[in-house]
């Protein structure tokens, strides 16, 4: 679940391909640590992090 990954993680690394390689690696920052689940979802960066992770994951999907 991308939303949970963004809320809970400090960093997201997307692996893919054969042989496996790092497709994307980025830090998750800018959220209040005292109330992270709520502050993350309300943050303007939240959607940006979700979109970046989704784009990296979609690049790992096999072609039809």
DATAGI-V26872 format. One record per run of one state. SS is the DSSP state (@ for helix, = for strand, . for the rest). FROM is the first residue (numbers start at 1). LEN is the number of residues. If there is no record, write none. Layout:
BEGIN
ss->[SS	SS]
from->[FROM	FROM]
len->[LEN	LEN]
END
This chain:
BEGIN
ss->[.	@	.	=	.	=	.	@	.	@	.]
from->[1	2	9	11	17	21	28	33	43	45	59]
len->[1	7	2	6	4	7	5	10	2	14	6]
END
